[in-house]
């Protein structure tokens, strides 16, 4: 069957495994999960995981849990919980929101049960309390090609370990003074299996649990057990967790968890060009004010893309187009930009805006007169209808659409040249007004009243068609021209990623808009004719002060640069 958005059925190695498990009756039902840590905002890489987990649940009449893996109180915050929840709901709305579990889950809700599991490991001789500091442990851990050596505390008796673990929970010891380690294999070629820490001491309040705990479980111990507690069938992770899978299975093997057990599957993470995806680096961008917060439209966060004007459908389309493999590669961000272009070309109504205004005076147009012209809202959609566009003696055009001494192949306006004003008339430039420094202030033209609508009765042709705004009716607006945040395709490849910040990632200009744009509703997206796709900024735009964000240009200007 087709997916919920009418596309052909998706196929990949993870979906094939799920289909095989369903056919074999391996699980009572398909249950997936999206398990972010609430230590930052979601980015475009998370969108791929969301689409995969919710998509698989949708395709198999299953359920997908939103679960916060919140085991590190030092980095987690309620702000991130709220932003992540909002982003997930926005991304799946109208597509797979029907498979979202009825409640939101938190790993911290299982702290008591996880503690009991840890006690069980101690009782069974599979965990011990270790006094080594992290620095000391480095000399015991070894290296991939060098076996580790056992902690001097590895062979403590069960009762001693139970007592120490109880005292850890009771708050008797300082941060880092003791840890609880799984007793596995100090000679394993997989470093994650060399007696990993499963509990550490951290005297810090938790955003959910408050001050109830001063010991917190580690991710590798928590994640597999949270999956088991929630009845997850397919635990889908990015490829860096492949080396963690033996530990995932070991924990489930050693504890009396319900059957059937969840199984972990890994896929390659999304790594688009011209971005950094590390939460640490994204936090650095925010804290050092290289951007204006997590939802800055230049950020690769879902909140940033939403504020910029990207649609959830375009992000989902991009993620589906990238596909699911185990190949570690770089994805051209142009694919994401093309996804929103293709959608908005079909759906966005057209409007006129002038971003770099140059005044035009039509000398033979009656002073004090204006008229309403008919403009097409969307040539791709007849049902969008038409709108009224006011016209008068004084207009604004783009400064780049006029040259005083134009070259031969410049088909726009110049002295003695005739062009078409879209939806209006043919005009011819007669003279130029300059200031004392020789800068062009305005141009004077004449119009042919017989060419209303854009064609001449005598059949003469013009090569240039310009957009415009009536000066008398124009609305002032701040327009924010957003571009890629970095100048290099792989800013993390070498050196300091901050060295590649794009100084032109944001340009703020004063523009002139057609008056209908005042009535544009929040979240509505339009094409500024010949310029690109824009939307009112959801935070800053008001009826008293219009602020528009550029979503994307009409063409990929970076593609030309890449060929040079």
BALOMAR-291839 format. One record per residue (C-alpha): residue number from 1; x, y, z. Coordinates in Angstrom, 2 decimals. Layout:
<dokes>
   seq         X         Y         Z
   NUM         X         Y         Z
...
</dokes>
This chain:
<dokes>
   seq         X         Y         Z
     1      0.00      0.00      0.00
     2      1.01      3.60     -0.50
     3      2.07      5.75      2.45
     4     -0.27      8.32      4.01
     5      0.98     11.06      1.70
     6      0.14      9.14     -1.46
     7      3.68      8.12     -2.32
     8      4.84      4.71     -3.45
     9      5.50      2.26     -0.60
    10      8.88      2.84      1.00
    11     11.37     -0.02      1.10
    12     14.63     -0.39      2.99
    13     16.46     -3.02      5.01
    14     14.82     -2.00      8.31
    15     11.32     -2.02      6.84
    16     12.07     -5.42      5.30
    17     13.01     -6.74      8.75
    18      9.84     -5.33     10.30
    19      7.69     -6.89      7.57
    20      9.42    -10.25      8.12
    21      8.86    -10.03     11.90
    22      5.18     -9.21     11.39
    23      4.79    -12.14      9.00
    24      6.47    -14.47     11.50
    25      4.36    -13.22     14.42
    26      7.53    -12.31     16.31
    27      5.76     -9.57     18.27
    28      2.13     -8.98     19.27
    29      2.34     -5.69     17.37
    30      4.80     -3.16     15.98
    31      5.84     -0.60     18.59
    32      8.60      1.87     17.77
    33      9.85      4.91     19.65
    34     11.56      8.24     19.14
    35     13.77      8.73     22.24
    36     15.55     12.12     22.31
    37     17.51     13.39     25.26
    38     16.04     16.76     26.32
    39     19.39     18.58     26.22
    40     18.75     20.77     23.18
    41     16.36     21.43     20.32
    42     15.72     18.82     17.64
    43     17.61     19.29     14.38
    44     17.04     18.10     10.82
    45     18.91     14.85     11.58
    46     16.27     13.96     14.15
    47     13.61     14.52     11.50
    48     14.90     11.49      9.60
    49     14.56      9.33     12.72
    50     11.08     10.70     13.42
    51      9.96      9.96      9.87
    52     11.40      6.44     10.04
    53      9.98      5.47     13.43
    54      6.56      7.00     12.91
    55      6.47      5.83      9.30
    56      7.12      2.20     10.23
    57      4.46      2.33     12.93
    58      2.00      3.84     10.46
    59      2.73      1.29      7.74
    60      2.22     -1.61     10.15
    61     -0.81     -0.35     12.11
    62      1.43      0.04     15.11
    63      2.27      2.63     17.75
    64      5.19      5.02     18.14
    65      6.18      6.32     21.56
    66      7.71      9.70     22.20
    67     10.08      9.01     25.07
    68     12.56     11.34     26.70
    69     15.78      9.56     27.67
    70     16.33     11.94     30.56
    71     19.02     10.42     32.75
    72     21.48     13.34     32.91
    73     20.09     16.18     35.07
    74     23.12     18.40     34.39
    75     22.21     18.99     30.74
    76     18.44     18.53     30.56
    77     15.70     21.09     30.92
    78     11.92     21.45     30.73
    79     12.39     24.00     27.91
    80     13.83     21.25     25.73
    81     11.05     18.82     26.66
    82      8.46     21.35     25.55
    83     10.25     22.31     22.33
    84     10.84     18.68     21.33
    85      7.22     17.76     21.98
    86      6.04     20.71     19.88
    87      8.44     19.87     17.04
    88      7.44     16.21     16.90
    89      3.72     17.00     16.90
    90      4.24     19.61     14.16
    91      6.27     17.27     11.98
    92      3.80     14.37     12.12
    93      0.53     16.35     12.12
    94     -1.85     15.16      9.43
    95      0.52     12.34      8.47
    96      1.21      9.93     11.31
    97     -0.19     11.63     14.41
    98     -2.71      8.76     14.59
    99      0.06      6.35     15.71
   100      1.54      8.60     18.39
   101      1.09      6.99     21.80
   102     -1.56      8.55     23.99
   103      1.00      9.52     26.64
   104      4.49     10.95     26.58
   105      7.08      8.73     28.23
   106     10.10      9.59     30.34
   107     12.94      7.24     31.23
   108     12.98      9.01     34.60
   109      9.55      7.51     35.31
   110     11.30      4.15     35.49
   111     14.04      5.16     37.94
   112     12.73      2.93     40.71
   113     12.37     -0.06     38.40
   114     15.79      0.58     36.87
   115     17.27      0.73     40.36
   116     15.69     -2.64     41.15
   117     17.17     -4.09     37.98
   118     20.60     -2.78     39.01
   119     20.21     -4.45     42.41
   120     19.35     -7.68     40.60
   121     22.57     -7.45     38.59
   122     24.52     -7.03     41.83
   123     22.76    -10.02     43.44
   124     23.58    -12.15     40.42
   125     27.25    -11.15     40.49
   126     26.96     -9.10     37.29
   127     27.66     -5.63     38.71
   128     29.96     -4.12     41.32
   129     30.66     -0.80     42.99
   130     33.94      0.69     41.82
   131     35.95      3.41     43.61
   132     38.10      4.37     40.65
   133     37.73      7.88     39.32
   134     37.17      8.42     35.60
   135     40.79      9.51     35.28
   136     42.03      6.41     37.08
   137     39.80      4.18     34.98
   138     41.52      5.29     31.80
   139     44.63      3.34     32.80
   140     42.51      0.24     33.44
   141     40.28      0.38     30.39
   142     43.02     -0.34     27.84
   143     42.77      0.32     24.11
   144     41.11     -1.46     21.17
   145     44.32     -3.41     20.49
   146     45.29     -3.67     24.18
   147     43.28     -5.64     26.79
   148     42.20     -3.78     29.90
   149     42.89     -4.83     33.46
   150     40.38     -5.50     36.16
   151     39.41     -2.87     38.72
   152     40.80     -3.65     42.21
   153     37.15     -3.56     43.38
   154     35.82     -5.98     40.78
   155     35.67     -8.95     43.10
   156     33.88     -7.34     46.01
   157     31.28     -9.61     47.53
   158     27.60     -9.28     46.78
   159     26.66     -8.04     50.23
   160     29.37     -5.38     50.23
   161     28.25     -4.19     46.80
   162     24.62     -4.07     47.88
   163     25.57     -2.04     50.94
   164     27.71      0.41     48.97
   165     25.05      0.83     46.28
   166     22.44      1.52     48.97
   167     24.71      4.13     50.51
   168     25.28      5.67     47.08
   169     21.54      6.09     46.74
   170     21.35      7.47     50.29
   171     23.67     10.35     49.37
   172     26.63      9.32     51.51
   173     29.23      9.77     48.77
   174     30.29     12.75     46.66
   175     29.94     13.04     42.88
   176     32.44     10.76     41.17
   177     33.48      9.04     44.38
   178     31.92      5.71     43.34
   179     30.19      4.18     40.32
   180     28.28      1.00     39.68
   181     29.85     -1.02     36.86
   182     28.56     -3.97     34.90
   183     30.91     -6.95     35.25
   184     31.43     -8.15     31.70
   185     34.81     -8.65     30.00
   186     37.92     -6.49     30.36
   187     39.50     -8.22     27.36
   188     36.63     -7.61     24.92
   189     37.68     -5.96     21.64
   190     34.54     -3.81     22.07
   191     35.47     -1.13     24.62
   192     31.81     -0.66     25.51
   193     31.85     -4.15     26.99
   194     34.77     -3.50     29.32
   195     32.88     -3.11     32.59
   196     30.91     -0.01     31.59
   197     29.47      2.35     34.20
   198     25.73      1.80     34.62
   199     25.15      4.21     37.56
   200     26.95      7.38     38.65
   201     26.53      9.78     41.54
   202     25.25     13.25     40.68
   203     23.90     15.50     43.42
   204     21.74     17.57     41.12
   205     18.01     18.13     40.85
   206     16.23     16.48     37.95
   207     13.70     18.32     35.76
   208     11.14     15.55     36.33
   209     12.17     13.72     39.48
   210     13.25     16.78     41.46
   211     15.67     15.86     44.26
   212     14.42     12.33     44.81
   213     17.63     10.85     43.39
   214     21.35     11.49     43.62
   215     22.33      8.46     41.54
   216     21.40      8.29     37.88
   217     21.53      5.39     35.40
   218     23.65      5.64     32.27
   219     22.15      5.69     28.79
   220     23.27      2.19     27.73
   221     21.71      0.63     30.82
   222     18.54      2.70     30.67
   223     17.74      2.61     27.00
   224     17.32     -1.12     26.47
   225     15.33     -1.49     29.69
   226     13.07      1.45     28.82
   227     12.43     -0.24     25.47
   228     11.57     -3.45     27.29
   229      9.29     -1.77     29.82
   230      7.35     -0.03     27.04
   231      7.05     -3.16     24.92
   232      9.07     -1.74     22.04
   233      9.44     -4.26     19.22
   234     11.97     -2.47     17.01
   235     14.49     -0.15     18.61
   236     15.79      1.91     15.70
   237     18.99      3.92     16.26
   238     21.59      5.71     14.20
   239     24.70      3.86     13.15
   240     27.00      5.10     15.92
   241     25.01      2.92     18.33
   242     25.90     -0.27     16.44
   243     28.88     -0.87     18.76
   244     26.54     -0.40     21.73
   245     24.22     -3.21     20.60
   246     26.17     -6.02     22.37
   247     25.73     -4.14     25.66
   248     22.04     -3.56     24.85
   249     21.61     -7.31     24.43
   250     23.81     -8.20     27.43
   251     21.67     -6.20     29.83
   252     18.48     -7.81     28.53
   253     20.14    -11.25     28.68
   254     21.10    -10.86     32.33
   255     17.76     -9.62     33.63
   256     14.30    -11.21     33.86
   257     12.67     -8.99     31.25
   258      9.43     -9.93     29.49
   259      9.50    -11.75     26.19
   260      9.63    -11.07     23.29
   261     12.55     -8.73     23.77
   262     13.13     -5.63     21.67
   263     15.83     -5.76     19.03
   264     18.06     -2.85     18.03
   265     18.50     -1.88     14.37
   266     20.85      0.82     13.10
   267     20.83      3.13     10.09
   268     23.10      5.93      8.89
   269     22.44      9.35     10.32
   270     21.54     12.35      8.18
   271     24.51     14.66      7.55
   272     23.50     17.58      5.28
   273     26.02     19.96      3.78
   274     26.62     23.49      5.11
   275     25.50     22.52      8.63
   276     26.81     21.40     11.97
   277     24.71     18.79     13.75
   278     26.50     18.40     17.06
   279     24.26     19.59     19.93
   280     27.38     20.89     21.66
   281     28.25     23.07     18.68
   282     24.66     24.19     18.19
   283     24.60     25.20     21.84
   284     27.86     27.10     21.29
   285     26.30     29.01     18.39
   286     23.42     30.01     20.65
   287     25.43     30.83     23.76
   288     28.04     32.87     21.87
   289     25.24     34.69     20.00
   290     26.35     33.77     16.52
   291     22.63     33.20     16.00
   292     19.51     34.55     17.68
   293     18.46     31.48     19.64
   294     17.66     27.84     18.92
   295     14.85     28.82     16.54
   296     16.95     31.22     14.48
   297     15.89     30.51     10.87
   298     19.52     29.85      9.95
   299     19.82     27.02     12.47
   300     19.37     23.40     11.32
   301     16.81     22.89     14.08
   302     13.27     21.87     13.29
   303     12.13     24.97     15.19
   304     14.41     27.10     13.01
   305     13.09     25.58      9.79
   306      9.51     25.98     10.98
   307     10.08     29.65     11.80
   308     11.80     30.19      8.47
   309      8.71     28.89      6.71
   310      9.53     25.32      5.73
   311      6.56     22.99      5.83
   312      6.44     19.69      7.66
   313      5.55     17.97      4.39
   314      8.69     19.31      2.66
   315     10.91     18.06      5.48
   316      9.24     14.65      5.39
   317      9.62     14.53      1.60
   318     13.31     15.32      1.96
   319     13.84     12.62      4.59
   320     12.01     10.03      2.50
   321     14.05     10.98     -0.56
   322     17.33     10.51      1.30
   323     16.34      6.95      2.16
   324     17.48      4.53      4.87
   325     20.83      2.79      4.46
   326     23.97      1.97      6.40
   327     26.07      4.12      4.09
   328     27.80      7.01      5.85
   329     27.55      9.89      3.43
   330     26.94     13.60      3.10
   331     23.59     14.78      1.80
   332     23.33     17.90     -0.35
   333     21.19     20.44      1.53
   334     20.01     21.57     -1.90
   335     17.70     18.52     -1.85
   336     15.89     19.97      1.17
   337     15.68     23.39     -0.44
   338     14.32     21.86     -3.65
   339     11.68     19.99     -1.65
   340     10.20     23.22     -0.30
   341     10.56     24.93     -3.69
   342      8.59     22.20     -5.42
   343      5.83     22.31     -2.84
   344      5.50     26.09     -2.74
   345      5.64     26.46     -6.51
   346      2.36     24.54     -6.56
   347      0.72     25.95     -3.44
   348      2.03     29.46     -2.73
   349      0.12     32.46     -4.02
   350      2.10     35.13     -5.86
   351      2.55     38.66     -4.58
   352      4.62     41.69     -5.63
   353      7.39     43.07     -3.46
   354     10.35     45.32     -4.19
   355     13.38     44.65     -2.02
   356     15.69     47.36     -3.33
   357     13.34     50.14     -4.42
   358     14.01     52.56     -7.24
   359     11.30     55.13     -7.87
   360      9.67     55.33    -11.29
   361      7.53     58.31    -12.31
   362      5.21     57.83    -15.29
   363      5.05     61.37    -16.56
   364      2.11     60.92    -18.92
   365     -0.07     59.11    -16.39
   366     -2.70     61.48    -14.91
   367     -1.70     62.96    -11.56
   368     -3.91     61.90     -8.67
   369     -5.29     58.94    -10.64
   370     -5.00     55.28     -9.72
   371     -6.62     52.11    -10.98
   372     -7.09     48.53     -9.92
   373     -5.51     45.86    -12.05
   374     -6.15     42.13    -11.97
   375     -3.29     39.88    -10.92
   376     -3.08     36.09    -10.96
   377     -2.61     34.47     -7.56
   378     -1.03     31.24     -8.76
   379     -0.46     30.21    -12.39
   380     -0.09     26.60    -11.17
   381     -3.53     26.60     -9.53
   382     -6.51     28.15    -11.30
   383     -8.67     27.72     -8.21
   384     -6.50     30.29     -6.39
   385     -8.22     33.00     -8.44
   386     -7.11     36.59     -8.90
   387     -6.52     39.65     -6.73
   388     -6.61     43.41     -7.13
   389     -3.29     45.20     -7.60
   390     -3.38     49.02     -7.36
   391     -1.50     51.05     -9.99
   392     -0.58     54.73    -10.07
   393      1.70     57.40    -11.44
   394      4.57     56.62     -9.04
   395      5.94     53.12     -8.75
   396      8.83     51.21     -7.26
   397     10.88     48.71     -9.23
   398     13.99     46.75     -8.29
   399     17.12     48.85     -8.64
   400     18.79     45.91    -10.38
   401     16.12     46.11    -13.12
   402     17.52     49.43    -14.41
   403     20.90     50.25    -15.95
   404     21.86     53.64    -17.27
   405     24.28     52.12    -19.77
   406     23.03     48.58    -20.24
   407     24.88     45.89    -22.19
   408     23.30     44.39    -25.28
   409     21.79     41.36    -23.53
   410     20.31     43.32    -20.63
   411     16.61     42.96    -21.34
   412     15.31     45.12    -18.56
   413     14.90     48.89    -18.30
   414     17.35     51.46    -19.63
   415     17.23     54.89    -21.32
   416     15.01     54.68    -24.40
   417     14.12     51.04    -23.68
   418     10.61     49.67    -23.41
   419      9.59     46.94    -20.95
   420      6.39     45.37    -19.70
   421      5.15     45.98    -16.16
   422      3.57     42.72    -15.11
   423     -0.26     42.89    -15.11
   424     -0.03     46.58    -16.20
   425      1.42     48.48    -19.17
   426      4.42     48.91    -21.41
   427      6.67     51.74    -20.20
   428      9.66     53.48    -21.81
   429     12.44     55.22    -19.91
   430     12.80     58.89    -20.94
   431     15.21     60.39    -18.39
   432     17.12     59.85    -15.15
   433     17.26     61.99    -11.98
   434     20.44     61.94     -9.91
   435     21.58     63.45     -6.62
   436     24.66     65.63     -6.15
   437     26.90     62.56     -5.94
   438     25.68     61.12     -9.19
   439     23.49     58.43     -7.63
   440     20.27     57.63     -9.43
   441     17.31     58.83     -7.36
   442     14.43     58.14     -9.74
   443     13.70     57.54    -13.38
   444     11.06     59.11    -15.57
   445      9.06     57.04    -18.01
   446      6.05     57.22    -20.27
   447      3.44     54.50    -20.63
   448      1.33     53.28    -23.51
   449     -2.31     53.24    -22.31
   450     -3.19     50.81    -25.11
   451     -1.10     48.06    -23.54
   452     -3.16     47.51    -20.39
   453     -2.84     43.89    -19.33
   454      0.58     43.45    -20.91
   455      0.12     43.24    -24.68
   456      0.24     45.79    -27.52
   457     -2.56     46.11    -30.09
   458      0.02     46.67    -32.84
   459      1.68     43.38    -31.99
   460      5.06     44.79    -30.92
   461      7.01     42.69    -28.47
   462      9.20     43.49    -25.48
   463     11.71     41.11    -23.97
   464     11.65     42.35    -20.39
   465      8.87     41.98    -17.81
   466      9.32     43.66    -14.43
   467      7.45     43.37    -11.16
   468      6.54     46.60     -9.35
   469      4.62     48.13     -6.47
   470      2.53     51.31     -6.50
   471      4.35     53.92     -4.40
   472      1.10     55.47     -3.20
   473     -0.23     52.12     -1.96
   474      3.02     50.41     -0.96
   475      3.44     48.95      2.50
   476      6.75     49.15      4.34
   477      8.24     45.93      5.67
   478     11.41     44.52      7.13
   479     12.57     41.60      5.03
   480     15.11     39.12      6.36
   481     17.09     37.39      3.66
   482     18.30     34.15      5.22
   483     20.99     32.02      3.64
   484     23.17     29.07      4.61
   485     24.93     29.54      7.93
   486     28.30     28.26      6.70
   487     30.32     28.85      3.57
   488     31.84     25.35      3.41
   489     29.91     22.15      2.65
   490     31.56     20.36      5.60
   491     32.34     23.00      8.24
   492     33.34     20.35     10.78
   493     35.79     18.58      8.47
   494     38.87     20.49      9.59
   495     39.81     23.46     11.74
   496     37.39     25.51     13.80
   497     33.88     25.33     12.38
   498     33.31     28.96     13.42
   499     35.90     30.02     10.85
   500     33.39     29.09      8.14
   501     30.45     31.15      9.37
   502     28.80     32.89      6.44
   503     28.88     36.69      7.00
   504     25.97     37.00      4.57
   505     23.73     34.39      6.20
   506     21.34     37.19      7.18
   507     20.67     40.48      5.43
   508     17.96     42.77      6.77
   509     16.46     45.22      4.28
   510     13.61     47.73      4.07
   511     11.23     46.68      1.34
   512      8.07     47.92     -0.35
   513      5.17     45.47     -0.61
   514      1.82     45.38     -2.33
   515     -0.92     46.22      0.19
   516     -2.59     42.78      0.20
   517      0.39     41.41      2.13
   518     -0.82     43.21      5.25
   519     -3.63     40.67      5.43
   520     -1.36     37.65      5.15
   521     -2.09     35.25      7.99
   522      0.55     33.72     10.24
   523      2.08     30.65      8.61
   524      0.91     31.60      5.12
   525      3.62     31.36      2.50
   526      3.80     33.38     -0.71
   527      6.09     33.84     -3.64
   528      7.44     37.34     -4.07
   529      7.43     37.32     -7.87
   530     10.89     36.86     -9.39
   531     12.49     36.86     -5.91
   532     11.68     33.78     -3.87
   533      9.34     32.38     -1.24
   534      8.55     34.33      1.92
   535      6.44     34.14      5.05
   536      5.67     36.51      7.95
   537      7.98     35.90     10.89
   538      5.78     34.17     13.50
   539      7.46     35.92     16.43
   540      8.25     39.43     15.23
   541      5.76     40.34     12.50
   542      2.74     42.46     13.48
   543      0.17     44.50     11.56
   544      2.05     47.61     12.69
   545      5.46     46.28     11.68
   546      5.59     43.64      9.00
   547      8.57     41.29      9.12
   548      9.05     38.70      6.38
   549     11.48     35.79      6.27
   550     12.87     34.43      3.03
   551     12.22     30.71      3.05
   552     14.23     29.94     -0.06
   553     15.14     31.62     -3.33
   554     13.59     30.65     -6.65
   555     16.84     29.02     -7.70
   556     19.81     27.40     -6.02
   557     22.39     30.19     -6.20
   558     24.95     27.96     -4.43
   559     24.95     25.43     -7.25
   560     26.51     28.00     -9.61
   561     29.18     28.86     -7.04
   562     30.05     25.21     -6.57
   563     30.78     24.85    -10.31
   564     33.27     27.73    -10.34
</dokes>
